[in-house]
Amino acid sequence: MIKGLFCHYLPIYKDIDGNYCSTTLTNDLFSRYFCVVDELYVATRVYPINKTYSEAHQELINLKNVNIIEFPNLSNLKGFFLELPKARKKIQQIAKNMDLIFIRGGVIALLGVTAARKLHKPYLIECAGCAWDEYWNYSFSGKIIAPYMEYRAKKDTKNASHVIYVTEKWLQNRYPTNGKHTNASNVILNAIDDNALTKRLEKITTFDHKNIHIGTTGGVGNKAKGQQFVIEAISKLSQKYNITYELVGSGDNTYLLNMAKKFNVEDKVVFKGQLTHEEVLEWLDSLDFYIQPSMQEGLPRALIEAMSRACPAIGSTTAGIPELLEPQYIFKRGKVKDLIRVMNYSFDNELREIVERNFLKSKEYQIDNLNKRRTALYKDYLMFIKGE
């Protein structure tokens, strides 16, 4: 029996009935590893919630051979000084009995690499984002540890036996490896519905260039997602356009709410909260434009999903975003004036060409296409471990 260890730091939630759930670490994601493992052990943060998973708009994790290994928050002072040493020992004990080690990102991923090295076990890294951007743009304490996390990301990726990058070029240039590698986005798109394009083409025939409905998906408590720049931009565009900005995602929205009040657009900013995947697709269909203003990303799944609904989209220069969009729809990250320039161009432009282009581009990220490359590297990793 082949056992695999998946190390990540994104949270999984445990609902009021004891069920594990998430919107990112899902059955669909975990199932991809069963082409090479019989059992998968998932080491990540676990937070309790006082609701059922359905009430929290989370997806149930119930695959038979997925075992969740719970870790506390290791990023606060208590976690760093009291829990981290115990977590390091725990990961090493688990890793001893694992055949394959998959490293995704964050503190637990670092512990996984450290354990693999001590045990002289090769590991596979899934390079999904820029470590520097992730920490530098998050908080003051993040700025302190960003240099170390960037150093580790470069070192760990270079020495990995196998690496999967979510971008086509950007992350490969920033974090080169001596191991075998391929590229495959983390987006999970099943067969894309051609009706989405038909409906969008109908929708844009009635597009009101003055009353515009835009949106962003991302944690509303994470400043690195960049929603604050859009809020400022819609304030400065208020004389020309009537813009409603909807934000989908969980977290503490206090900062963004204060930004909306500061720029006198609190009546234009709507917090939708966490939505299920199906609800997100319906919401994307209602938008006139999707905006990805991130300061930190790899290759944003939310943007690709928006494109799969033939949604006109605007994005920042962060990481792999320019690999997805045409240059005229890209703005310099964190630069509100440049965002305003791109919004003006986009809102006043003919939309048919960009709608069709985005929809066609998204098809490159259908799950079958990505799984072929991903599965081939997973199998090569297994053969390497077996010495074949």
C-alpha positions, 0 to 999 in steps of 0.5 A, a space after each residue: 500500500 502506497 501512502 502519501 503525505 500532503 503538507 499545506 497551511 491552508 485551513 480545513 474546517 471541522 463543523 459542528 457535527 465533526 465533519 471536515 470541510 473546505 472550499 479549497 482543499 476539497 474531494 476534487 483536489 485530493 482525488 488527483 493523488 490517488 493515481 499514485 497513492 492508496 492512502 493520503 494523509 493531509 497535514 494542515 491547520 484545522 479550525 472548528 466552526 459553530 455551523 454545519 458545513 452546508 450552513 458555512 457554504 463549505 464543501 464536505 471532505 469525505 473521501 474514504 482514504 483521506 486522513 486529516 491530521 490536525 495542526 493548530 495555528 502556528 503563525 501567532 506567538 503561542 503557535 510559534 513558541 509553544 506549538 511549533 516544536 511539537 508540530 516539527 516532531 509530529 510531522 517527522 514521525 508521520 513522514 517516517 511511514 510515508 512513501 510519497 511527500 507532497 509539499 504545497 506551501 506555508 509553515 507546515 510545508 516547511 516542516 514537511 521538507 525539513 522532515 523529508 531531508 532528515 529522513 533522506 526522502 525525496 519530495 515533490 513541491 507544488 509551487 503555487 505562489 510567490 513566497 515573498 509576496 505572500 508574506 511581505 504584503 500580508 502584515 508587519 510580522 510578514 515583512 520580517 519573515 518574508 526574506 526567510 520564506 523566500 530563501 526557503 522557497 528557492 532552496 526547497 524548490 531547487 532541491 526537490 526531485 519533482 516540481 509542479 508549477 501553476 504558471 507557464 513561466 513566471 514561477 519557473 523563473 523565480 524558483 528554478 529547480 534541478 528536478 523534473 518539472 511540469 506546469 499545471 494550474 490548481 484550477 478545477 474546471 470540468 467540461 466548460 459549458 459553451 452555453 456560458 459564452 452564448 449567454 454572455 454574448 447575449 448579456 453584453 448586447 444590453 451592457 450599460 456602460 454607465 451602470 456597471 456591476 463588478 466583483 472579486 473573489 478572495 478572502 476579505 480579511 487579506 489585504 494582499 487580495 487588493 480589494 482596497 484598490 478597487 474600492 478607491 478606484 470606484 470612488 474616483 470614477 463615481 462622477 463617470 460611472 455608477 459602479 457596484 462592487 461585490 466581494 465574495 469570500 470569508 474573513 473579517 471585512 472591517 478593513 475593507 468596510 472602513 476603506 469604503 466609508 473613507 472613500 464614501 462608497 459604502 453603499 456601492 460595496 457589497 459583501 456577499 460572504 462565502 459562497 459554494 462553487 455553484 453559487 459562485 458560478 451563478 454570481 459570476 454570470 451576473 457580473 459585467 466585469 471581474 477584477 483580480 487586483 491581487 498583490 500576491 498570487 500564483 495563477 488565480 483560480 478565481 480569475 480562470 473561473 471567471 474567464 470560463 463564464 466568458 466574463 470580461 476581466 481585469 487583473 494586476 501585474 502580479 505573478 501569472 495573471 499576465 499569462 491569462 489576460 491581454 495587456 490592455 486589461 492589466 494594471 500595475 499592482 497596487 497602483 490605483 491610477 493605473 487601475 482607473 486607466 484600465 477600468 476606463 478603457 475596459 468599460 468604454 470598449 467593445 466587449 465581444 472580442 475579449 469575451 470570446 478570447 477569455 472563454 477560449 483561453 479558459 479551456 486550456 485549464 480544463 481538468 482533463 488537460 491539466 491532469 495529463 501533465 500532473 499525473 505524468 509527473 506524479 507517476 514519474 515521482 513514484 517510479 523515482 521513489 521505487 528506483 525504477 
